[in-house]
């Protein structure tokens, strides 16, 4: 029997489905998403004792849809990393923010948790990160690097974890202090991993709840103080 020809409506629906599938395929090819997870570990020595902190951060990279100046969207998920300095010194926290102690914007960006891994593995965010080729290239990153103290994100010392209004920036810029001989920086490592991002910071820092938010500043400026996002960033 001869085949029945498709009617105009089914034919239109078929072509619409094909076009939609092609559009989705083009979008994911033109604006690819790359996810990097990495474990940051830092070691210090206090009174002759080695103390360490470690945590896994996740970053999703995707080129922006734009017509002029383009940048790559980078969404961070993770918790700040605590390092116990002892009851007399409190806790040193590796924050989810770039360093305060540099006047060079590009240097600051390199110490931002979203960009520290591409930069340390030779994928500079200044070359230019808007291209899909750049985002796809991030998938090739693997292994371990050993950043210096100045290449790590911003750190802060909380003498008392329950009293966030008292804190001390770690750094050499305005409002910051050198680590000095105590604690002594020993080393750090960043390893690309498949582990899930570290969570659970709210079980330790109850003041991250919204009811206590007024103790924080409204911006990330070093002169204005800490913000909630310094300790916790969550993206789907």
C-alpha positions in Angstrom: 0.0 0.0 0.0 1.2 3.5 -0.7 2.2 5.5 2.3 0.0 8.3 3.4 1.5 11.7 3.3 1.9 13.6 6.5 -0.6 16.4 6.9 0.6 20.0 7.1 0.3 20.2 10.9 2.3 17.0 11.7 5.0 18.1 9.2 5.2 21.5 10.8 5.5 19.9 14.2 8.3 17.6 13.0 10.3 20.5 11.5 9.7 22.6 14.6 11.1 19.8 16.8 14.1 19.4 14.5 14.8 23.2 14.6 14.5 23.3 18.4 16.9 20.4 18.8 19.3 22.1 16.4 19.0 25.3 18.4 19.7 23.5 21.7 22.7 21.8 20.2 24.1 25.0 18.8 23.6 26.7 22.2 25.5 24.0 24.1 28.2 24.0 21.5 28.5 27.8 21.4 28.1 28.4 25.2 29.6 25.2 26.8 29.6 24.6 30.5 32.6 23.3 32.3 32.6 22.3 36.0 35.8 22.2 38.0 36.0 20.8 41.5 39.2 21.2 43.5 40.5 20.5 47.0 42.4 23.3 48.6 44.7 22.3 51.5 46.8 24.7 53.5 49.3 23.9 56.3 50.6 26.2 59.1 52.9 25.7 62.1 51.8 27.1 65.5 54.1 26.6 68.5 55.9 23.8 66.7 52.7 22.0 65.9 51.4 21.4 62.3 47.8 22.6 61.8 45.9 22.1 58.5 42.7 23.0 56.8 41.1 21.5 53.7 37.9 21.8 51.7 36.5 21.2 48.2 35.2 24.1 46.1 33.2 23.8 42.8 33.1 26.3 40.0 30.8 26.3 37.0 32.1 28.2 33.9 30.0 29.3 31.0 30.5 32.0 28.4 28.0 34.9 28.6 25.6 35.6 25.8 26.5 39.1 24.8 27.1 41.4 21.9 30.0 43.6 23.0 32.4 43.1 25.9 32.1 39.4 26.9 33.2 37.6 30.1 32.8 34.1 31.3 30.2 33.4 34.0 31.8 31.6 37.0 29.6 30.3 39.8 31.2 29.2 43.0 29.8 26.6 45.4 31.6 25.9 48.7 32.3 26.8 52.3 35.2 28.8 53.8 38.0 26.6 55.1 38.8 26.7 58.8 42.3 26.2 60.3 42.5 25.8 64.0 45.2 28.0 65.5 44.6 27.0 69.1 42.4 28.4 71.9 44.5 31.5 72.4 44.7 32.5 68.7 41.3 31.4 67.4 40.6 30.2 63.8 42.2 31.2 60.6 39.6 31.1 57.7 40.4 30.9 54.0 37.5 32.9 52.7 35.5 32.7 49.4 36.9 36.1 48.2 39.9 37.5 46.5 42.8 39.0 48.4 42.5 42.5 49.9 46.2 43.4 49.9 46.9 44.1 46.2 46.2 47.3 44.3 46.5 45.5 41.0 43.0 44.4 40.0 44.3 41.6 37.8 46.4 40.2 40.7 43.3 40.3 42.9 41.3 38.4 40.3 43.9 35.7 40.2 43.4 35.0 43.9 39.6 34.8 43.6 38.3 31.2 44.3 36.6 31.2 40.9 39.7 31.9 38.9 42.6 30.6 41.1 42.7 27.2 39.4 42.6 28.3 35.8 45.4 30.8 36.5 47.6 28.4 38.4 47.2 25.8 35.7 48.2 28.2 33.0 44.7 29.2 31.7 44.9 32.9 32.4 41.4 34.6 32.7 42.9 37.5 30.8 43.3 35.7 27.5 40.2 36.3 26.8 37.8 34.2 28.8 34.8 35.0 26.7 35.6 32.4 24.0 33.9 29.0 24.1 37.3 27.5 23.3 38.6 28.8 26.6 35.8 27.2 28.6 36.3 23.9 26.8 40.0 24.1 27.5 39.3 24.2 31.3 38.2 20.6 31.0 41.8 19.6 30.4 42.9 20.8 33.8 44.0 17.9 36.1 46.6 17.2 38.7 48.0 19.2 41.6 49.7 22.6 42.0 51.3 24.3 45.1 50.3 28.0 45.4 52.3 30.4 47.6 50.8 32.2 50.5 50.2 35.3 48.3 48.5 33.2 45.7 45.8 32.0 48.1 42.4 33.7 48.5 41.8 36.2 51.3 42.2 34.9 54.9 40.9 36.3 58.2 41.5 35.4 61.8 38.5 35.1 64.1 39.7 35.1 67.8 36.2 33.8 68.7 34.1 32.0 66.1 31.0 33.0 68.0 31.8 36.7 67.8 32.2 37.6 64.2 32.3 41.4 64.9 35.9 40.9 66.0 38.3 39.8 63.3 41.7 40.5 61.8 42.5 40.4 58.1 45.5 38.4 57.0 47.6 40.4 54.6 49.9 43.3 54.2 47.5 45.9 52.8 45.4 48.5 54.6 43.6 46.9 57.5 45.6 43.7 57.2 48.4 42.2 59.3 51.3 39.9 58.4 51.1 36.4 59.7 54.5 36.9 61.3 56.4 34.0 62.8 53.2 32.6 64.5 51.4 31.0 62.7 54.1 30.1 60.1 52.9 29.2 56.6 54.3 25.8 55.6 52.7 25.1 52.3 49.5 24.6 50.3 48.1 22.4 47.5 45.3 22.5 45.0 44.2 19.2 43.5 41.4 18.8 40.9 39.0 16.2 42.1 35.6 14.5 41.6 34.6 14.9 45.3 31.5 16.9 46.1 31.8 20.5 47.5 32.4 20.8 51.2 29.2 21.7 53.1 28.1 22.0 56.7 29.5 25.4 57.8 26.2 26.5 59.3 26.4 23.8 61.9 29.5 25.5 63.2 28.8 29.2 62.5 25.2 29.7 63.7 25.5 33.5 63.1 25.3 32.9 59.3 21.5 32.8 59.9 19.7 35.8 58.4 18.6 37.1 61.8 22.2 38.1 62.6 23.1 39.5 59.2 23.3 43.1 60.5 26.7 42.4 62.1 28.1 42.2 58.5 28.9 44.9 56.0 26.9 45.3 52.7 29.9 45.1 50.4 33.1 43.1 50.1 35.4 46.1 50.7 38.2 45.4 53.2 37.2 48.7 55.0 33.6 47.6 55.3 34.1 44.1 56.8 32.8 40.6 56.2 29.7 39.5 54.4 27.8 36.2 54.5 29.2 35.2 51.0 32.7 35.3 52.4 31.8 32.1 54.3 29.2 30.4 52.2 28.3 30.3 48.4 25.7 28.0 47.0 24.8 27.6 43.4 22.7 24.8 41.8 
